[in-house]
Amino acid sequence: MEKQKKPQIRFKKYTKEWEQHKLEELGIATSGTSIESEFKEGEKYKVISIGSYSENSTYNDQGIRARSSEKTKKRILNKNDLTMILNDKTSIGRIIGRVLIIDEEDMYVYNQRTQRIEPYHDKYDATFLYEMLNAPQIRKKIYQKSQGNTQIYVNWSTIKELEYMIPELKEQKEIGQMFKKINNLIELHESQYKKITNLKITLIRKMFPEKDKEIPEIRFKEYTQKWEKRKIEEIFEYERPDKYIVKSEEYSNNSKTPVLTANKTFILGYTDETNTYTKEKESILFDDFTLDTKYVDFPYMVKSSALKILTLKNKETDDLKFNYELLKNTKFNILGHARHYISVVQPKEIYTTKKEEQEKIAEIIKKIDKLITLHENQISKLKEVKKTLQNKIFI
């Protein structure tokens, strides 16, 4: 079968067929060797080793530094060098073959099992190569050459003959710059997401009283009364989720009702089953084993009987969103793999306030949550755009 020589989408002014190039032809390749003897806290050089490669192909700073020595002088990276990791700590290949692009001169050194590639800049654009080699369908070529069981690896001698379709330099540069702009937008939203999330954490810490204190550090000036101590069982009532558990775990994105969990995944998929939870407009999903919690304000179904559905005992005296944040930020004694809600959570005493103050605090948190969700959605959309472009451009 003849190789595809043109991408599915490209800039209109380019019509020339892409040409085949071997990995070893892209630049000067040098294998890393152990420099662990040169590691020293507080020194200049950041070290690139297996832990430096993240799943989104950006540099993960582990805080490891190396001193300047005869050994490290041979391992100093230049701006726009590429480094490729030849090992993986897993069998499913989350990082093997991933590439980093060096963004600063005389700042990084590379350790063993990392391959340095110094691109021939008269033929290849470093940013294009970085994006191409990290594209999932392209990186798969390296994974398919891997060896080992629990921890897999490849040797440079095995993969250097791999072939890639590459356009002329001008087209490379335009493609590289396009992806760079997308990456910058993703980084911008990720930075804003992180700042707003940290703001929320700080506000919650200061707007809720610290342990054994009756008044928070900051509050609305019209409120001066002490917060009162109450047991969690006085605030929430719970329901077992049995009636709302899906019968089938064959989910579809075309279905309407989300199937939820209380852990980080949150939405497992969507179902057309109809026994949805709609009893209350707002509720809290509580995992009886992990103590994970999620605030929910839409109809849903669940997968697991390990959950409890929490609602307010008295809407006249309490606000659910406020008490969700209070519950989420309360520390409990973990019993290991055991149910916690009845024996550990319900008897716990916490400080809370009158509903009017609860609602004002909840309103601030809701506004912050909207901003967090906005940036989460933008990040997700941009990553999906990037993935689509990778699939249609790199061949």
N, C-alpha and C positions, 0 to 999 in steps of 0.2 A: 504493500500500500504506500503510495507516494505521500511524502510529508506535506502538510499544509504549509504554504509559503507566505500567506497573507493573513493578518488578523481579521476577526469578524468586524471590528470597528477600528477606525484610525482617523487621523487628521486628513482632511480631503486632499491637501496638496501633495501627499505622499502616495505613490502608486507602485513603487519599485518592490519587487519580491524580497522577503527577508531571506537571509543566508544562514547556513548551518555553521556553527562554531563549537569547538570542543571546550570544555571547562578550563583545561590547562592552557588554552590559547588566550584567555581573557586578561591574563596578567602574570606577573612573577609570583609564584606560589612558594611559601616557606612554612614548614611545619614548626609548631611550637614545641618547646622543651620545658622541663620543670624549672621554675624560677622560685619555688617556694622558700628556698634558703634566703632569698632577698626580701621576703615580706617583712615589713616593719611599720607599725602604727605611726601615722602622722607624716609619712613620707610623701613625695610628690606624685608618683605614678599610680594611676588607677589600674587595677589588674583585670584583664579579661580572661575568664575561665568558664567552666561549664555553668556555674551559677549566674553568670552575667547575661545569659540569653533568656529573654522572656518569651512568652507564647505569642506576643504581638510583635516580636522581632525588634524590640527596643532594648537599650542597655539597662540592665538591672544592677545598680551600684550596691555591692555587698559590703562596702566599706573596707575592702582589702587594699592595702597600699604596698608599694615596693620601692626600695631605695635605688638610687642611681649607682650602678656598679658595672664592671666589665661584662657581667652576665646579662644585665638588663639592657645595656646599651644596644645589644644585638636584637633586642625585642621591642624597641620603641616604634610605635606606629605613627604614620603620617596622616594628615587630614585626607579624607576620601579613600584611604585604604579600606578594604573589606576584610572581615574575619568570619570564618565559618566554623561552627562547632561540629566535631566529628563523633561525639558521644551523646548518649541520652540516658538519663537515670530511670527511664520507664521503657516498657516493651512496646508501647503504642506510638512512640516517636513524636512526642510533643515539641521537642526542640531540635532534634538531630537535623543537620543541614541548614539550620537557620543562619542568617547572615546579619552582621552588624556593619554599619557604615561609620567610620571614625569622623567625628565632627570637630576635632581640635588637634592642632599640631603639638607634638611633644608632651602628651598628657596621658597616654595609655601604653601599657605593655601587655603582651599576650603570653599565656601560660600553655602548658601541654594540652594536647588534643584539640587545639584551635589552629586552623589553617589560615595564614595570612595570604591575602591576594592583593597585589599592587597592580591595579588595572593599567593597561596601556591606554593612556588618556587620549592619544591621537586616533584611537579606533573605538574606544568604549567609554560611555558615560557612567560614572560610578553610581549615581542615583538610579539610573535605569537598571543596572546590574543588581543593585540592592533590592529593588522592587521585584524584578523578574525572578531572582533566585528564591525570594521569600513567598512568591505566589504559591498557594497550596498545590495546584496541579503540577507546578514545576518542581517544588521541593519534594514531591512524592517520588520523583526519580531517584533521589538520594536515599530516601527511606526504603525503597525497593531493593537497594544494594546492601542494606544493613545486615549485620550478623549479631549473634548473641541471643539470650533469652530474656531474663529479667531486666538487664541493662544492655541496650544495643549499641552498636558502633559501626562506623565505616572507616576504611583506610583511604587516604588520598590517592594512592596508586590504583585503587579500584574505581573511584568515581571521576578521576581526571579526564577519562575518555568520554564521559557523558556529553551528549550534543544538545545544543540549544539554538533556536531560531532567533536571529538578531537583525534589526534593521540598520540602515546607515546612521552615522553619528548624529546628524541633525534631528532625525526622527527620535532617536534614543533620548536626546536632550529634552525634546518637547514632552515626551511621555514621562520622563523622570520628573520634570517640573510640575506637570499636572498632578502626579501622585504626591509630590512634596506639598502642594497647596492643600490637598485633601488631608494629608497627615497633620499639617499645621492647624487646620480647622478642628480635627479630632482632638489634638493636644489642647487647643484653646478651650473647648467645651469640657474636656477632662479636668483642666486646671480650675475652671469655674465651678464644676461639680464638686471638686475636692474642697475648695474654699467655702462653698455654701454648706457642705456637709459638716465641715469643721465648725462653722458658725453655729449650726444647729446643736452640735454636741456641747459647745461652750455655753450657749443659752440655756439648754436644759440643765446643765450642771449648776448654773447660777440662779435659775428661776425655780428650781426645786430645792428644798432644804437639804443640807448635807446630813449625814447620819447623826441621829439623836438631836438635831437642831429643829426648832419650831418655826423659824422664819427663814425664807430664802435670802440669798445675797442681794439680788435685785428683784424689784417688783413694781407694779403700778403704784403711784404715790397715794392713791385714794384708799389703798388697803394697808391696814396696820395691825390687824388682829393676828394672833398666833395661829399657825396651822394646827389641826387636831389629829390625834393618832387614831387610826381605824384599822381593823383587820380587813384583808383583801376580800374575805368571804362576805363582808358587809356591803361591799361595793358591787361585786359581780355575781351573777348567777351563771351556771354553765349547763350546756346540753351536750350529750354524746352525739357524734356525727353520723351514726349508723344509717339514718334515713336518707342521707345526702351523699353516700359513697357510690361512686360509679360502678356499674356492673362490668363494663368493658374498658380496658386500658388502651384501646385502639383510638387514639385521638386524631383529630383533623383540624387544620387551620381554617377550614371552611365552615366548621361548626360554630355555634354561638356562645355556649356556656363554658367559661373557664373552669378547669379542674385545678384546685389549689393545694399547696402545701405551705407549712409555716416556715420552712427553711429558706435559704438564699434563692433557690430556683423559683419559688412562689407559684408561677403559672406553669403547670406540667404540660398542658395542652388544652384542647377544646373538645366538647362533646355535644351531641344532640339529645342526650338523655334529659328528661324533664323534671326529675325530682330535686329541683334546685333549692338552695337555702334562700328564702325570701322573707322569713319571719320578721326580721328587723332590717331597717335600712342600713344600719352600721353594726358591725360585729368584730370580734377579735378571734383569730385562729391561734390556738395555743397548743404547741407540741408537748405532750405530757412527759416525753422522755428527754428531749433536748432542751426544753424550755424556750424554744424559738417562738416568736410571736409575729403576727401580721395583722395590721388594721385593714379591714375590708369594707367598702361602701358600695358594693354592687352584688347582684345575684351570682351564685357559684355552686360548684359541687366539690367534693374532696375525694382523695384516693384512700386515705388511711383512717383506721379507727383509733390510732394513737393520738388524734387531735381532740381538743375540746373547743366548743364554740362558746365564747363568753359574750354576755350582754349585760347591760346595767340592771341592777335590782330596782333602782328608783331614778327615773329620768328627771324628776323634779329637783333632785339634790345633786346630781352628778352629770358630768360631760364625758362621753365615751372616749373621744380623741385624747383629752387630757389624761384620763386614767389609763389609757393604752400606753402613753409615753411614760407615765409613772411606773406602770407594771414592767415595761420593757427595760427601764433603767434601775430596777430594784435588784439587788444581789440576793441570791438564794443559795442554800447549802445543797450542792449536787450530790445525789445518792448513787451515782453510777447509772447502769441501765435499769431504771425503775421508773414507775409513774410517780409524778411529783405534785400534781395540782392539789389533790385533796389533803395529803399529809404534810406537804412543805409550803405550798403557795398560799392556800386559803388561810391558814392561821397567822401568816406573817402580818405584822403591824407596820403600817406606813403612815407618814404625815401627809395630810391632804387639806384642801381649803374649801371655801364656799363655792357654789356653782358659778356665781358671777365672775369670780377671779379665775376659776377653771376655764371658763369659756374664752376669756380674754387671752390667756396663755395659749389655749388650743388654737385660737385664730391666728396668732403669730406663727405657730408651728405649721399650720396648714399652708400659709403663704410661702414659708420656706420650702415645704415639701413640694409645692407646685413648681418652684424654681428648680429644685433638684430633679424632678420628673422631666421638666423641659429639657435640661441638659442631658439627662439619660436618654431621652428619645432622640435628640439630635446626634448623640454619639452612635446610637444604634443605627440610625438612618445612614449616617456617613460611612460607617463600617460596611453596611450592606451595599452602598454605592461602590465603595472601593473593591469589595469582593466581586461584584458583577463586572467591573472594569478589568480586574485581574483575569477573570475567566475568558473575557472576550478579546483581550489585547495580547496576552502572552500565549505563545503557541509552542 
